[in-house]
Amino acid sequence: ANLDLHTGQEILDILQRLNREKGVTIICATHDHRMMDICDRLMWIRDGMIDRIARRDEVHVEVGGIGGMEE
């Protein structure tokens, strides 16, 4: 949701700990590519149907910058 970076990271840490220590499955719907860093598997939905499922190590995403912006 609309969280500051610190609070968002704290929530991600809690979710990762629940998954690792308790075996809880976390399902997160997002457009934020940074979430991929903590996922084991990814699922794409198209027109309400599962389009693709892949392990994180099978997926490569390149993120570009905004035109005219300096890095």
Secondary structure, DSSP 8 states (H G I E B T S, - for coil): ----HHHHHHHHHHHHHHHHHH--------S-GGGGGG-SEEEEEETTEEEEEEEGGG--------TT---
